[in-house]
Amino acid sequence: MAQGYARPELLADTEWLAHHLDDSNIRIVDCDVPDSYRRAHIPGAVNPQDNFFKNPDDRRYVMTPEQFATTMEGLGIGDDTLVVAYDAHGSHYATRLWWCLRYYRHQRVKVLNGGWQKWLSEGRPITFKVPQTPKAKFTPQPSPSVLASLDDVKAALGRQDTVMLDVRSKGEWTGENTRGNRRGGHLPGAVHLEWLNYVTDDDQKTIKSAEELRSMFQQAGVTPNKEVIAH
């Protein structure tokens, strides 16, 4: 499982989760859209209505502390809950929840490596049952240090000690796909490594080994001595 990762505890493998399905202090979160969740999901998994966890009043931004706390408590996630997030899209949405929780200083969160595809391909149990969520108290504590503001980005443009890492699709990078934004394209000097490059090119979409990731980042100029602003 470790595969040379510096922080292997940030991932959960399917075998580990299969042995912890009944743990009362684990909340499994299916981060796909509700229609996918209703078709089937991992036993005990809950499902958010908004898998981007954006502020409904201004969707350019993550939920406010109050909004996020209400959402987490509705999912049965409290301050001591271990969250295991997964999806069927190469961990695209699961890592979004991971980042949001870390932004609000909830450290007990893992991403299920391989997500729904790997779980399903291994013949592990699935269900249609929606679980009852226990009462929970979530205390959001914003951590500005993990978020780059517009001023931070402007100040970092052109700096040799900083890399702007654009993980969007090729179409968004080139400007062919604006996704409804007024302007397309990318930041000056940014490096493009689409998020799909970080997972294996097979049916299971597991995170690539540390060696593969390190080599890919090295070639792109994303090195440990530089600050990285991902977007």
C-alpha positions in Angstrom: 0.0 0.0 0.0 2.7 2.5 1.0 4.4 2.4 -2.5 7.0 4.9 -1.3 4.5 7.6 -0.4 5.7 10.2 2.2 2.2 10.2 3.8 0.6 6.8 3.1 -1.9 7.3 5.9 -3.8 9.7 3.7 -5.0 6.8 1.6 -7.1 3.8 2.5 -7.0 0.6 0.5 -10.1 -1.5 -0.2 -9.0 -4.4 1.9 -8.5 -2.2 5.0 -11.9 -0.6 4.5 -13.6 -4.0 4.0 -12.4 -4.9 7.5 -13.6 -1.7 9.0 -17.1 -1.3 7.6 -18.7 -1.8 11.0 -16.5 0.6 12.9 -18.8 3.1 14.5 -16.4 6.1 14.3 -15.8 5.8 10.5 -18.0 7.7 8.1 -17.7 6.5 4.5 -18.7 9.3 2.0 -19.7 8.5 -1.6 -18.7 11.7 -3.3 -20.5 11.0 -6.6 -23.7 12.6 -7.6 -26.9 11.4 -5.9 -28.1 9.4 -8.9 -24.9 7.3 -8.9 -25.2 6.8 -5.1 -28.8 5.6 -5.5 -27.8 3.0 -8.0 -25.6 1.3 -5.4 -22.8 2.2 -3.0 -20.5 0.8 -0.3 -22.4 -0.3 2.8 -22.7 2.5 5.3 -21.8 5.2 2.9 -23.5 8.6 3.0 -23.8 11.0 0.1 -23.7 14.9 -0.1 -26.0 16.9 -2.2 -23.1 19.1 -3.5 -20.0 17.1 -4.1 -17.9 20.2 -4.7 -18.9 21.7 -1.3 -19.2 25.2 -2.8 -20.9 28.2 -1.2 -24.4 28.2 -2.7 -24.4 32.0 -2.5 -21.2 32.3 -4.5 -20.0 29.1 -6.1 -16.6 30.5 -6.9 -15.7 29.7 -3.3 -15.8 26.8 -0.9 -18.6 26.7 1.7 -18.4 29.1 4.6 -17.5 27.6 8.0 -21.2 27.6 9.0 -22.4 26.0 5.7 -19.7 23.3 5.8 -20.3 22.5 9.5 -24.0 22.0 8.8 -23.2 19.8 5.8 -20.8 17.6 7.7 -23.1 17.2 10.7 -25.9 16.2 8.3 -23.6 13.5 7.0 -22.9 12.3 10.6 -19.3 13.7 10.6 -18.1 15.1 13.9 -14.8 16.4 15.2 -13.5 12.9 16.0 -14.9 11.0 13.0 -12.6 9.2 10.6 -13.8 10.1 7.1 -13.1 7.8 4.1 -14.1 9.4 0.8 -14.5 7.7 -2.5 -15.9 8.2 -6.0 -16.1 6.6 -9.4 -14.0 9.2 -11.2 -10.4 8.6 -10.3 -10.8 10.2 -6.9 -11.6 13.6 -8.5 -14.5 14.4 -6.1 -13.1 12.4 -3.1 -10.0 14.5 -3.0 -12.2 17.6 -3.1 -13.8 16.6 0.1 -10.4 15.6 1.5 -9.1 19.1 0.8 -12.2 20.8 2.2 -11.9 18.9 5.5 -8.2 19.6 5.7 -8.9 23.3 5.0 -11.2 23.3 8.0 -8.5 21.5 10.1 -10.2 18.1 10.2 -7.2 15.8 10.0 -8.9 12.4 10.2 -9.7 11.8 6.5 -8.6 9.3 3.9 -9.2 8.8 0.2 -10.1 5.3 -0.8 -7.5 4.3 -3.3 -9.2 3.2 -6.5 -12.6 4.2 -5.2 -15.8 2.6 -6.5 -14.2 0.9 -9.5 -11.7 -1.0 -7.5 -14.2 -1.9 -4.8 -16.7 -3.2 -7.4 -14.1 -5.1 -9.4 -12.9 -7.0 -6.3 -16.5 -8.2 -5.7 -16.8 -6.5 -2.4 -20.2 -5.9 -0.8 -22.5 -3.1 -2.1 -26.0 -2.0 -1.1 -28.9 0.3 -1.9 -29.7 1.0 1.7 -29.3 4.6 3.0 -27.9 4.5 6.5 -29.1 6.5 9.5 -26.6 9.2 10.4 -25.9 9.8 14.1 -25.9 13.2 15.6 -22.6 14.9 15.3 -20.8 18.2 16.2 -18.4 19.5 13.6 -16.2 22.5 14.5 -14.8 24.2 11.4 -11.5 26.0 11.9 -10.4 27.6 8.6 -6.7 27.2 7.8 -5.7 30.1 5.4 -2.2 28.7 4.9 -3.5 25.9 2.6 -5.5 28.3 0.4 -3.9 30.7 -2.1 -5.8 34.0 -2.5 -5.9 36.1 -5.6 -3.3 38.4 -4.1 -1.1 35.4 -3.3 -1.3 34.2 -6.9 -0.5 37.6 -8.3 2.5 38.0 -6.0 3.8 34.6 -7.0 3.6 35.0 -10.8 7.0 34.8 -12.4 8.8 33.8 -9.2 11.4 31.1 -9.6 10.7 29.5 -6.3 7.0 28.9 -7.1 5.2 26.6 -9.5 1.6 27.3 -10.7 0.3 23.8 -11.3 -2.8 23.6 -13.5 -4.5 20.3 -13.0 -7.5 21.0 -15.2 -8.4 19.3 -18.5 -6.5 20.0 -21.7 -9.5 21.9 -23.1 -9.6 24.2 -20.1 -5.9 24.7 -20.3 -6.0 25.8 -24.0 -9.1 27.8 -23.6 -11.2 25.6 -25.9 -13.4 24.7 -23.0 -14.4 27.7 -20.9 -16.9 25.8 -18.7 -19.0 28.9 -18.8 -16.4 31.3 -17.6 -16.0 34.7 -19.2 -12.3 34.0 -20.0 -10.5 30.8 -21.0 -6.9 29.8 -21.0 -4.4 29.5 -18.2 -2.1 31.6 -15.9 1.1 32.9 -17.3 4.0 30.5 -16.7 1.7 27.7 -15.3 2.6 24.1 -15.7 -0.1 21.8 -17.0 -0.5 18.2 -15.6 -4.1 17.2 -15.8 -5.4 15.4 -12.7 -5.9 12.1 -14.7 -2.1 11.9 -14.9 -2.0 11.1 -11.2 -4.0 7.9 -11.4 -3.3 4.7 -13.3 -4.6 4.3 -16.9 -6.8 1.3 -16.2 -10.2 0.3 -14.9 -9.2 0.8 -11.2 -7.8 4.3 -11.4 -5.5 3.9 -8.3 -3.0 6.6 -7.4 0.3 6.1 -9.1 3.3 5.0 -7.1 5.5 7.7 -5.5 8.3 6.9 -8.0 6.0 7.5 -11.0 4.6 10.7 -9.5 8.0 12.0 -8.5 9.4 11.4 -12.0 6.4 13.1 -13.6 6.6 16.1 -11.4 10.4 16.4 -11.8 10.1 16.5 -15.6 7.5 19.3 -15.2 9.7 21.3 -12.9 7.5 20.6 -9.8 10.2 20.0 -7.3 10.3 19.8 -3.4 12.3 23.1 -3.2 9.4 25.1 -4.7 6.1 26.2 -3.4 3.3 24.8 -5.4 0.0 26.5 -6.1 -2.4 24.0 -7.6 -5.5 25.0 -9.4 
